[in-house]
Amino acid sequence: MIIAQWDSTRKNDTMSGLHRYATELYIRTSQQANVKRYHYGGFNLNSFINYKPGDITHITTQSFAFLKVLKNVKNCVITINDLIPEVEFNRVQKIREKWILSEFVLDKADHYIAISDYTKMQLMCHYPKIDVNDITVVYDGVDHNVFKPQDRQAAKQKFKFNDSKPYLLVVSSDKPWKHNNVVRNLPYNIIYTGYGNGQYGFISDGDMVDLYNACDILLIPSTHEGFCLPAVEAMACGTPVIYANETALPEVIGYGGYSIDNIFDQQSWIDAVDCIMSSWNSWSSRAILCAQQYSWDKCAIETLAVYDSLEK
C-alpha cells in the first residue's frame, strides 16, 4: 500500500501548527508504512499537476480539500484542523484563502480525521451530508523528548527575566479571534511571540522550549481553536495555562489549566493568575499530567488505523 500525504506548506516553511502536524505525522507513519510526502511547491513540484495519488491519499489540511476533486482521488482522507474559514471568514477572505474552492467539495472525501471532538461536531454541523461514521477523532500530539520541563531559573536567565512579577506568555497569530488585545495590558510581564511577531520574531524549537520554561503561565484568550498545539507544548514543559472556555480548549486542556468564562473581564484574568501563582507547583504538575495523554506516536498509530480501514 502506497500512502500519499499532501501538505499545504512548502518544504522550507517556518514551522507552524499545520506544518508541525504534517511533518510529525509523516516522520512517524513513514516508519511503519510506505508514505510519500508532497509539499505545495516543494519537492520540485511546481503545481498541482505534479501531485500523484497513492492507494490512500491523505490531504493533511481542510484548506486543500479541493484536490480531492481536482485530481479525482480515490480512498481520500482529509484532516480537519478547524473550520475557522467557515465560521470567521467573509466571502472576500474565503476567495483570497482558497476556502471558496474547498467548502464546495469538503463533503466528498472517503474519510475525515478531526483533531478534536469539537472539530468533529463543527464538521457535522456545517456539512450534514457527511456520515458520522466517516469521521475519526485523532488528537494532535507533542514530542515529549523536546517539550519537557527544564531548569526554570536558567531559562529565565537566558531571556533576562529578573522581575518579581509573573511572566505570562502568549503564543499566537494576530487574527481577530485570537483576542490578544484582551491580555496585553494585564499588570504583569507579557511576552508575546508567534508567526514572527512579538519580542523574539521567529523562534526555534529549542528556544521555544526555554521560553515555555522561562514563563510562569501561558495565556490563551482565543475564542476559536480546533486543538491548540501551544497549550499542549506549554503543559508538557510544566507551564500552566489560562484559557478561554471556548471551542476545543476545555476539551484539550481541561484540568491542565484554568478556564475563563468571560475573556473580556480583566479581573477574571488577574484572579486566575493569582490563583495559579499561589500554588504554582500543583498547577504545573497538573499541566504535565494532562500533556502526557498526547503524543505524535499515538497520533500516527491512530491515523494508520484509518488508512487500514479504507484499504480493507
N, C-alpha and C positions, 0 to 999 in steps of 0.2 A: 504494500500500500504506500503510495506517494502522497504526502500531505503538502499542499502549497499554503503558506501563510503570507497574506498580503498586508503590508504595513503602510500606514498613511504617512509615515515620517521618512525623511531621507537618511541615508546611512550615517552621515556625519552630523546630523542634527544634534543640538544641545539636548541633554536628557530632560524629558518632560514626563508627565504621568502616562500618556499614551505610548511614548517611546519606551519607557521602562517596562510597561506591561508587555508590549510586543517583543522586546529584547529578552526579558526574563523567561517568557513563555517559550520562545524559540530555543534558547540555550538548554532548557530542561526537557522539552519534548523531543528535541533532536538527539538527546542522549538515549532515547528509547524507541524512536521511530524514524523513518526516512522523511525528513522535513526539509523543504526548500523555502527559504525566506525571500520575499520580494519587497523591496523598498520602492516607494514612489520616487522616481527619479534617481534611484540608487542602483547598485549592481549593474551599471551600464545600461539601465533601462531608461529610455528617453520618453516613453509614452505608454499609455495603457495598452497599446497594440502589442507590446512585448510580453505582457503578462501571460503566463501559461497556467491553466488549471491543473490540479492534481486529481487523484482519485477522491480525495477530500480537499476542499478549498475552504480555508478559514480566513475571512475578512476580519481583521482584528479591531476594527472600529466601525461604528454605525455610519460614520460620515462617508465611507466608501461603499455603502450598500449598493449603489447603482452599478458597481462592477458585476454583480450577480447577473443582471440583465444584459449589460453591455457585452460580456464575454460568454453569455449563455452557460453559466457554470452549473454543473450538477453536484449533488452532495455538498451543498454550501452551508457553512456555519458562519454566523455573524455575531461578533461580540458587541453587546450594547453597553457601553461605558456609562452613558447617561442619555437623557432625552432633553438636555438643555436647549439645543436648537429648536426643538418642537415647542418648548414652553416659553423660552426667553427671547427668541429672535423675532423681529418683524420680517415682512416679506423681502425687503431690500437686503437685510442681513442673511436671510436664507439663500438668496440668489448669490450673494458675494461669497458665502462659505460653502457653496455647492450643495447645501442641505435640500434645496428645492429639487435636486435630482434624486437624492436618497429617500426622501419622505414618500415618494410615489412608488417605490419598489421595496420598501423595508419589510413588507409583509410577504415577500416572495421567497425567502430563504427556506432551507430544509430544516434548520435548527438554529436556535439562538442561545447564546451564553449571556446571561445578565450578571453583572458583578455585585449585585445585592438584591435582596428581596424587594426593596423599594423600587429599584430599576425594573425588576420584573413586573411589578404592579403597574408602573408607568407605561411599560410597553403594552400590556394587556389593555390598559385604559385607552391609549391613543391609537392602537392598532387591533381592534376587536376581532379581525379575521384570523389572527394568529392563534393557533391551538395552544392552550396552556401546557399540553404535554410536549410541545416542541420548544419549551423554554427550560433551560437548566441554570440554576444559580451556582456560579463558581466565583468565590471571592478572590480579589487580588491578594497579593502576598507581600512579604518583606524578607529581605536577606538578613537573617539574624547573625550571620558571620560578619556583616558590615555594620548594620544598625544595632548597636548594643551599648550598654552603659560604659562610660569611660570615667577617668579621673575628672570630676566636675570642676575642681579648683584649677587644675591645669588647663582645662578647656576655657574657663573664664579668663585666665591669664593670657591665653593665646589671643583672645579678642579684646583684651584690656578692659574687661568688665570688673570694675572695682567699686561701684556704687553699692550702698547698702540697700537701696530699693530693688525690688524684684526686676529681673529682666524677662520680658514677655515677648515671645516670638510669633510673627505672622508669616506664614509661607503661602504665598498666593499670587495669582494674577490680579490685575486691577479691573476685572469685569464687574459690571454693576451689581450682580447678585452675590458678589463676594463681600460687599459692605465693609471694606477695610476702614472706611472713614469712621465707622462706629467706635473703633477701639484706638484710633490714632492719638486721641487726646486723654487717654487714661493717665492717672498720675503715677506712672511707672516708667521704666526704661523700655520703650517699644522698639524692637528690632524687626525690620521688615525686609524680606527677600522673596524672590520668585520671578522666574521668566526674565531674568536680567535686571529686575527692578530692585529698589531698596539700597541699603548701605553697602552690600557686597557684590552686587551685579550677579553674573552667572557664577555659580559656586560648585566645586567638585563634590563628589560623594564623601570623600574623606573629610573635607572641610565642613560639609553639611552635618556629618555625624558629630563633629566637635561643636558645631553651633547648637545642635539639639541639646547636647550635654551641657553647654555653657549657659543656656537659658533655663529659667525655672519653670515656665509654663508655655505651652503652645496655645494660641488663641485662634478659634475658627468661627468668625461671625457670619459665615456663608449661609445663605438660605436655599442653596441648591447644590447638592453633591450626589454623585452616583455611587461613590465609595469614600474617597479622600485618603490617598496614599500618605500625605504628610502626617496625618493623625496617627496612622499605624507605625510609621517610621519613628515619630517622636516617642510614642509609647514604648516601642522596642528599646529605645535609649533610656527609658525610665523617666521621661519627661511627661508630667500630667497634662491633660488637655481641658480647656474650657471651650465649649462648643454650642452652637445654636441648636436648639431642639427641633431640627428641621430635616426633612427628606431622609437620606440614608445615614446621617450622622449618629443618631441614637442607636441605630442597629449595629453599626460598625464599632463605635467607641464604647457605648454603654457605660459599665461601671469603671472603665478606664479613665473617665473624666467627669467633669461637672457640666451639666447642661443648663442653658439659659433659655427661658421661655420667651422673654421679650428682649431681643438683642439691642433695641434702641434705648433701653433703660440703662444709663451708665452706672447707676448704683448697683444693678444686678451683677455687672462685671466686677466691680470693686468688692462686693460681698463674696463673690466666687473666688477671687484672688486671695482675699483674706482667709477664707475657709481652707483653701489648699495650702497656703503658706504656713498656716498654724499647725498642720500635720503633714508636711510635705513628704516625709519618708513613707508614710502609709499610702498616700496617693500615688507615689512613684511605684511602689510595689504592685498596686492595683493596675497601673498602666502596663507594667511589664507582663503581668499575668494575662491581661487582655490581649496583648500583641502576640502572645505565644500561639494563639489559635490560627494565625495567618502565616502562611509560608508560600514561596513560589513553587516549591516541590509539590505541595498539596494542590496548588492551582494547576500545575502541569498534569498531575495524575488524573484529576477530575476532568480536565479538558481532553486528555487522551481517551477517557471512557466515553465522552461524547462522540469522538471520531469513530471509535469502535462500534458504537450503536448505529451509526449511519452506514458503516461498511457492511454490517450484517443485514 
